């Protein structure tokens, strides 16, 4: 167990640094003034959730897909 945990930690350690140094800058438009990536992302998720409520068929599909995928993963 210790060997497996150590190898897992080594894997994450190595690939975290590869990702940090090889990732390109975020493309697309700049963030609005005074926004951070974290809060801006959650605000977008909230707005998307509100717009899904207006489209009942998509809401039903997403709910059914959640149940189906949860059933497969269980």
N, C-alpha and C positions, 0 to 999 in steps of 0.2 A: 504494500500500500504506500509506503514511503517513497519507493522508487517511482511508482506511477504518479503520485502527487508532485514529486520533484520534476519529472519529465513534463508534466502538464504546466507547471510554473515556468520552466525553462522555455517551453514552446510559446507561451503568452508573452514572456519577457522579450524574446527575440523578435517576434512578429509585431509587437507593439512598437518597437523602435524602427523596424523596417517601415511600418505604416507612417509613423511620425515624420520620418525623413524623406520618404518618397511621395507623400501626398502632395498634390498640387493645390493651389489656392482655390477657394470657392469661386465658381463661375457665376455668371448671371448678374443681375442688378445688385447694387450695394444695399445693405440693410438701412432702413430708415433711421434718422438721427434718434439717439437715446434708446435704441433697441439692442438687446443682446440675442445671441443665437437661441438660447434656451427659451426665453419668454416669447420671442417672435414665433418660434416653432409651435409652442403650445397655443398661442393665439390663433395660428392658422388651423391647427387641429380642431379647436373649438368652432371656428367659423365653418369648417367643412362639415362638422357634425350637425350644426344648425341647418346647413343647406341640404343635408341628406334627409332631414325630417320633412322637407318640402317635397321630396321625390319619394313617394311611398314605395314604389316598386324596387328601387335601389335599396331602400332601408330593409325591406323584407328579404331581398337577396343577400345582403350582407349579414343579416341576423341568421339566416339559414346556413350560410357558408360558415359562420362562426361555430354553429352547432355541429355541422358536418365535420369540420376540421378538428374540433375538440373531440368528437367521437373517434376519429381516426387516431389521434394522438393518445387517447386514453387506452 
